[in-house]
């Protein structure tokens, strides 16, 4: 997704009804303060979705506190099930996988790798 598509999708999820392109559009991909406001929406309304958001963000960054606004925006849309197939070069790569691979696949792969490490002879 392009930054513009991401920003529009997050604004819609946060209840924005303003007309886009008039100069006061939020920049969720480029502004951590804007993403903080979006995170408040999850915190106030969607407990299970907020949990999915943090899981997605931890997959992108081992320490989510250091995640960029763009990484937070992607995790936000993935948690809501509104992430679309990546169409630009700004898409994230995580462990060699592109954003086209779902977070469910990421979690399954990580779980499998952890099991293999635990089962390996010491």
C-alpha angles and dihedrals in degrees: 000000000000121000089252092053091047093049092049093048093050092046089052091049089051092053101258113159099172121123111262122236099038095113101260099081115135116248102217092166094055107029124065090195091059091049090050088057090050090049088056089061090057092045093051100044117015117046097173092043090050088054090051089049093055092045090052091047093050089053090055095043125019086214105039092194087076095050116125122238089255092053091048091049092054092047089049094054093043090054090053093045091242099114112120128201110288114259102174140058092249091076115120127249119210118190091337093309121115127226089261088078109083123243088242089063090049092052093046091050092047091050091050092050091050091051091050091051092049092049094047117108113260 
